[in-house]
Every structure is written in structure tokens, then in C-alpha cells.
Amino acid sequence: MRGYSLVKGIVNLVSRFPLASRVAEALPRDRCVVVAFGKSAYRMIEPVEDGGVTVEGGIVVVPHGYTGRRPPGMEVVEASHPVPDEASLRAGRAVLEWARASRSVGCLLALISGGGSALVEYPMDPITLEDVRAINRLLLASGASIHEINTVRKHISLVKGGRLAGEAYPARVYGLYASDVPGDRIDSIASGPTAPDPTTYRDALDVLERYGITGEAPERVVKVLREGVEGKRPETPKPGSEVFEKVSNSVVAANIDVLKSIGDLLRGKGINPLILTSRLEGESREAGRVLASITMEAVDRGIPVGRTSAILAGGETSVRVRNPNGRGGRNMELAVSWAHAMWYWGYRDEAIIVSLDTDGIDGNTDAAGAYMAPGDVDTAKSLGLDPVKALDENNTYKLLEEIGRLVKTGPTQVNLNSITVILVGPPGEA
């Protein structure tokens, strides 16, 4: 069907998004120490040599196994994501040292992308690596938003929440960010290492209490946060601090840019695209049901779009982990939830959904996400697979693998959050 060929085009566009050219347009013409970290670090460092920057040393930090080009004279550290490892600590120490070295050069160029929070870490004393790993796991499984997770991360780290800019002060700092967070808040991308932090220790402690994980959190983490609330530890640098007098931060690429590019692709195929939002949040299975309700209105009433149209959304939904042994991700759960809701109300081939993470990795799997039509639920059931059970057990990967609906791209090194595209058409043509 036509819809399945369009899915391939969408996947190809996402995995080849021209991030490097967007970075090139924003580069300063200066002598700079360069630090690049995050899942997109290699893509972001590509244009530096040819973009007028004289590199005076620096570091690139990427996930284990990533490969790419880097300017001569820069060290490379491979570290762990989404939970930091010993290499993350080495990277954090090195990034701080390069920031201090930038004082004598007069310039620090920081190329920051999502994933940087785990890849680059240097915790406050007496917090240990195991403490950081434990609190990360608890937060990621709690269903907390990325903004809430990063509020905690910023208040137990010496790199995050503007503290990297503080280490470089009084050098000029250029922070170029590829956004993987809803709303593109620079203070939340990789926990905002060069950005003023509007959150507080109290906010961080509130996150733990809100999700009921204070009792499970490492004692040293809770102790540091409480000491911060009591004024016994310095806060992260706030808006108006002298640390940011010579700091220039900008977002060079974001989820909305991917959605617009997909819209252009579809428009060229005679399909009318409607971008709902680039700030989709909430639990994935609930977001899937909401998007299903919108799809049904489109199929039945032509609202908010008619047939031969597409509904686009981006952002970062979350998954509350009920089964730590399950395999899946936010995009897989959203797709299965959408398809099941459509199927329940009698739809089969009027629409098709593709939901994937732009970095090529959805949750704890080797897939970027999934695509489905409501009729695929019949196929799953014929194989003895229950979509509701798969959602309840956070085990959607197995179901999608069995019915051949996984999307696998490998790591794209373009980390601009998740995208969901719903193609709406006459029966048999979606």
C-alpha cells in the first residue's frame, strides 16, 4: 500500500536530517577550545574545521560504539547512555578541565546534544557513580518528564545547570544546542551546562517526592539536595549571574524542524500535513489513545484534517515501567496503544502510524520505533499476542517483532526527540 512506501521515505528523511549544515550556519569565527558531547556530537563537530573556527584543543564525548570525524588535536571519550559509567566520570573531569583551559584562549565552543547528561558527569561530593546510576534508573522508570529528571541531575552535578559556563568564566562561551526536549528549553537540553538554571534544590527534592522515590533514592543524593535546600550548598548559577555575561546560547536544530521537513516531503506527495505539536508529553499509552481519537475524527468527519492527509506530532512521551524485564520504548508503546484504540472502535486500514525516536534508539531496544495499521491488531491476536498485555508488561518489542512492524535504522547520531506521523486515507489506501 502507498502508506507503507511513505513510511520508508519518512524514516530515511529522519535518519539523514542535515544537522551539520545547521551547525555550520551558527559557528563563530574565533579561536576556541571545543567541547562536544551528546548523541549528536560527531554530527555537530563535522563542520567546525571548515567553518572558520580555529580549534585550540578539546574533547568529543559520544556513546560507546559511535564513530565519526573530528578535528585533529581533540580527544575522544566513549561513555554510557542512558545511565552513566566510569567513562562518563572521566569525560566529566576532562570537560571541566577544557573549560578552565578556555580562559587562557578566551573562547569556549560547546556543541551540546541530548544524551549529554549521562555521557558527561562529575557528581558533587560525597555522591558516588553508583549513586548517580541508581537515581538515574529510578527517575527514568518513574514516568517523570525530561524536565523533571534534569532538574534533579542539575543539582547533584558539577557540570550541569550552567556550572560548565562558570568553569569557563570569564572566557566567551558559545553554546550551540541540538534540542531533544519538548519546548527546546536550553536549560534542559543535556541539563543545560552553559545555561542559567531557573530551578532549585527544592524543586529537585520535590521531584523525588512527587514520584514517591525519595525513600528508594541513595541517601547521599537526598542528603545533598536537603543541604542545598538549607543553604549549605551553592545553588546553580541563575539568570542575571555574571557567569553569563559573555555567554551566547542558541538552538541550531529542534524537533519542529524535523516535523516541518516531513511536512514538506508529504506535501510533495500530494498529502496535506497538519503539525499538531512538537511538545507532546505524558505517558505514551495515553498519548496513543488521544492521537487515536483525533485520527477517528479525521476519518469520520474530516476534522481537523480530511482524508489524504497526515497528522504530525513530536516531543517526548514517557513510560512508567511496571515490568523491569520488558523490552520496548515510548514510541513502540504509543504505536501499539494507538492501533489498539483504533481497532477497538472498528477501524482497520483507514490510517497508519509511524512513531520513532530520531536517534534510532527507542527505549532499551535496537529499534527506532514502529509502524502499524489498526488491522495489525488482528494479526497479533491470530499469533496469540495481546496488545493490552504487551502494554501492561512494557513488552511491546516482542509483539511488534512478531508481526514485522519494527523500524530499525541503527544509531542516526541525530537526536531531535521523537516523531509520530499518522497517514489518513480511504480504506485500503492509507
Residue, then its C-alpha position, 0 to 999 in steps of 0.5 A: m500500500r502507498g502508506y507503507s512506501l511513505v513510511k520508508g521515505i519518512v524514516n530515511l528523511v529522519s535518519r539523514f536530517p542535515l544537522a551539520s549544515r545547521v551547525a555550520e550556519a551558527l559557528p563563530r569565527d574565533r579561536c576556541v577550545v571545543v567541547a562536544f558531547g551528546k548523541s549528536a556530537y560527531r554530527m555537530i563537530e563535522p563542520v567546525e574545521d571548515g567553518g572558520v573556527t580555529v580549534e585550540g584543543g578539546i574533547v568529543v564525548v559520544p556513546h560507546g560504539y559511535t564513530g565519526r570525524r573530528p578535528p585533529g588535536m581533540e580527544v575522544v571519550e566513549a561513555s554510557h547512555p542512558v545511565p552513566d559509567e566510569a567513562s562518563l566520570r572521566a569525560g566529566r573531569a576532562v570537560l571541566e578541565w577544557a573549560r578552565a583551559s578556555r580562559s587562557v584562549g578566551c573562547l569556549l565552543a560547546l556543541i551540546s546534544g541530548g544524551g549529554s547528561a549521562l555521557v558527561e558527569y562529575p557528581m558533587d561530593p560525597i555522591t558516588l557513580e553508583d549513586v548517580r546510576a541508581i537515581n538515574r534508573l529510578l527517575l527514568a522508570s518513574g514516568a517523570s518528564i525530561h524536565e523533571i529528571n534534569t532538574v534533579r541531575k542539575h543539582i547533584s552535578l558539577v557540570k550541569g545547570g550552567r556550572l560548565a559556563g562558570e568553569a569557563y568564566p570569564a572566557r566567551v562561551y558559545g553554546l550551540y544546542a541540538s534540542d531533544v526536549p519538548g519546548d527546546r528549553i536550553d536549560s534542559i537540553a543535556s541539563g543545560p551546562t552553559a545555561p542559567d538554571p531557573t530551578t532549585y534544590r527544592d524543586a529537585l527534592d520535590v521531584l523525588e517526592r512527587y514520584g514517591i522515590t525519595g525513600e528508594a533514592p541513595e541517601r547521599v543524593v537526598k542528603v545533598l539536595r536537603e543541604g542545598v535546600e538549607g543553604k549549605r550548598p551553592e545553588t546553580p548559577k541563575p539568570g542575571s549571574e555574571v557567569f553569563e555575561k559573555v555567554s551566547n546560547s542558541v538552538v541550531a536544530a529542534n524537533i519542529d524542524v524535523l516535523k516541518s521537513i516531513g511536512d514538506l516531503l508529504r506535501g510533495k506527495g500530494i498529502n496535506p500535513l497538519i503539525l499538531t505539536s512538537r511538545l507532546e508529553g505524558e505517558s505514551r499509552e495515553a498519548g496513543r489513545v488521544l492521537a487515536s481519537i483525533t485520527m477517528e475524527a479525521v476519518d469520520r468527519g474530516i476534522p481537523v484534517g480530511r482524508t489524504s492527509a497526515i497528522l504530525a506530532g513530536g516531543e517526548t512521551s514517557v513510560r512508567v515501567r511496571n515490568p523491569n524485564g520488558r523490552g520496548g520504548r515510548n514510541m513502540e508503546l504509543a504505536v501499539s496503544w494507538a492501533h489498539a484504540m483504533w481497532y477497538w472502535g472498528y477501524r482497520d486500514e483507514a490510517i497508519i502510524v509511524s512513531l520513532d525516536t530520531d536517534g534510532i534508539d527507542g527505549n532499551t531496544d535496537a529499534a527506532g520505533a514502529y509502524m502499524a495499521p489498526g488491522d495489525v491488531d488482528t494479526a497479533k491476536s491470530l499469533g496469540l499476542d495481546p496488545v493490552k498485555a504487551l502494554d501492561e508488561n512494557n513488552t511491546y518489542k516482542l509483539l511488534e517483532e512478531i508481526g514485522r512492524l519494527v523500524k530499525t535504522g541503527p544509531t542516526q547520531v541525530n537526536l531531535n526527540s521523537i516523531t509520530v506521523i499518522l497517514v489518513g486515507p480511504p480504506g485500503e489506501a492509507 
